[in-house]
């Protein structure tokens, strides 16, 4: 039962991101999140407030459609802590003048969750990029870009 609740907590993160439901997305995280997307964006891992994670993702996908798929979940539970590894694909779609309307990110996720007041919340997020397929510069066609 706990395994299913943990995977559902992870699924909510992707579903709320795709739905651009930023208020609900904030509820899947602990107040601060150890955040690492350096395999995709460079830089250094950081500790971020959950509101800042949501704001960054909002900036990254507003104006386009996003569709996340995950699978092959490996879950390790240690009391009120859990580790999740899974494969993931994130497809972004934005109709634009080039006709190159989509890009897909392929990789894996390493997530850590803490059980807080009976709910599993994501406390660590790491994306491990394998490759990008499609139009990598799709974001340059966003209205705000």
C-alpha positions as CSV (number, residue, x, y, z in Angstrom):
1,X,0.0,0.0,0.0
2,X,2.8,2.5,0.9
3,X,4.5,1.8,-2.4
4,X,1.4,2.8,-4.4
5,X,1.0,6.0,-2.3
6,X,4.6,6.9,-3.0
7,X,4.3,6.4,-6.7
8,X,1.0,8.3,-6.7
9,X,2.7,11.2,-5.0
10,X,5.3,11.2,-7.8
11,X,2.6,10.9,-10.5
12,X,0.9,14.0,-9.0
13,X,4.0,16.0,-9.6
14,X,4.0,15.2,-13.3
15,X,0.2,15.4,-13.8
16,X,0.0,18.8,-12.0
17,X,2.9,20.1,-14.1
18,X,1.2,19.0,-17.3
19,X,-2.1,20.6,-16.2
20,X,-0.2,23.7,-15.2
21,X,-1.9,23.5,-11.8
22,X,0.8,25.3,-9.8
23,X,-1.2,25.5,-6.6
24,X,-1.7,21.7,-6.5
25,X,1.9,21.1,-7.6
26,X,3.3,23.0,-4.6
27,X,1.4,20.5,-2.3
28,X,3.5,17.5,-3.5
29,X,6.8,19.0,-2.2
30,X,8.3,19.5,1.2
31,X,8.8,23.2,2.1
32,X,12.3,23.0,0.7
33,X,13.5,20.6,-2.1
34,X,17.0,19.5,-2.9
35,X,16.8,20.2,-6.7
36,X,19.1,18.9,-9.4
37,X,18.6,19.3,-13.1
38,X,22.3,19.9,-13.8
39,X,22.4,17.1,-16.4
40,X,20.1,19.2,-18.5
41,X,20.8,22.8,-17.6
42,X,24.3,22.8,-16.1
43,X,25.1,24.7,-12.9
44,X,25.0,23.2,-9.5
45,X,22.3,21.3,-7.5
46,X,20.5,23.6,-5.1
47,X,18.0,23.7,-2.2
48,X,14.9,25.5,-3.4
49,X,11.7,26.6,-1.8
50,X,8.8,24.6,-3.3
51,X,7.3,27.9,-4.5
52,X,10.5,28.6,-6.5
53,X,10.4,25.1,-8.1
54,X,6.8,25.7,-9.2
55,X,7.7,29.2,-10.5
56,X,10.6,27.9,-12.5
57,X,8.5,25.1,-14.1
58,X,5.7,27.6,-14.7
59,X,8.1,29.8,-16.7
60,X,9.4,26.8,-18.6
61,X,6.1,25.4,-19.8
62,X,3.5,28.2,-19.8
63,X,2.3,28.7,-23.4
64,X,3.1,25.1,-24.5
65,X,1.6,21.7,-23.8
66,X,3.6,19.2,-21.7
67,X,3.1,15.5,-21.3
68,X,5.1,13.4,-18.8
69,X,5.2,9.7,-18.8
70,X,7.1,7.6,-16.2
71,X,7.6,4.0,-15.5
72,X,9.8,1.2,-14.3
73,X,9.5,2.6,-10.7
74,X,11.9,1.1,-8.1
75,X,10.8,2.1,-4.6
76,X,12.8,1.6,-1.4
77,X,11.0,2.5,1.8
78,X,12.9,3.1,5.1
79,X,10.3,4.1,7.7
80,X,9.1,7.6,6.9
81,X,11.6,8.0,4.0
82,X,11.5,6.6,0.5
83,X,13.7,6.6,-2.6
84,X,12.2,6.3,-6.0
85,X,14.0,5.7,-9.3
86,X,12.0,5.8,-12.6
87,X,12.4,6.3,-16.3
88,X,10.8,9.4,-17.7
89,X,9.8,11.1,-20.9
90,X,8.6,14.7,-21.1
91,X,7.2,15.8,-24.4
92,X,6.6,19.5,-25.0
93,X,4.5,20.8,-27.9
94,X,4.2,24.3,-29.3
95,X,2.9,25.0,-32.7
96,X,5.2,27.5,-34.4
97,X,6.3,28.8,-37.8
98,X,9.1,26.3,-38.2
99,X,6.7,23.3,-38.2
100,X,9.1,21.7,-35.7
101,X,6.5,21.7,-33.0
102,X,7.8,19.2,-30.4
103,X,10.7,18.0,-28.4
104,X,11.0,15.1,-26.0
105,X,13.3,14.8,-23.0
106,X,14.3,11.2,-22.1
107,X,16.0,10.3,-18.9
108,X,15.6,9.0,-15.4
109,X,14.6,10.5,-12.1
110,X,16.0,10.0,-8.6
111,X,13.4,11.2,-6.1
112,X,13.3,11.1,-2.3
113,X,10.2,11.5,-0.3
114,X,9.4,12.1,3.3
115,X,6.2,11.1,5.1
116,X,4.8,14.3,6.7
117,X,1.6,14.2,8.6
118,X,0.6,11.0,6.9
119,X,1.3,12.2,3.3
120,X,4.3,11.4,1.1
121,X,6.0,14.6,-0.1
122,X,8.9,15.0,-2.5
123,X,12.0,16.3,-0.7
124,X,14.6,15.7,-3.4
125,X,14.3,15.8,-7.2
126,X,17.1,14.8,-9.6
127,X,16.7,14.5,-13.3
128,X,19.3,12.5,-15.2
129,X,19.1,13.5,-18.9
130,X,19.9,10.7,-21.4
131,X,19.0,12.6,-24.6
132,X,16.6,15.1,-26.2
133,X,14.7,14.3,-29.4
134,X,13.1,16.7,-31.7
135,X,13.4,20.5,-31.8
136,X,15.6,21.4,-28.8
137,X,15.1,25.1,-29.3
138,X,11.3,24.9,-29.1
139,X,11.2,27.2,-26.0
140,X,12.6,30.1,-28.2
141,X,9.1,30.3,-29.8
142,X,7.2,31.0,-26.6
143,X,5.5,34.4,-26.6
144,X,7.7,35.6,-23.7
145,X,11.0,34.3,-25.2
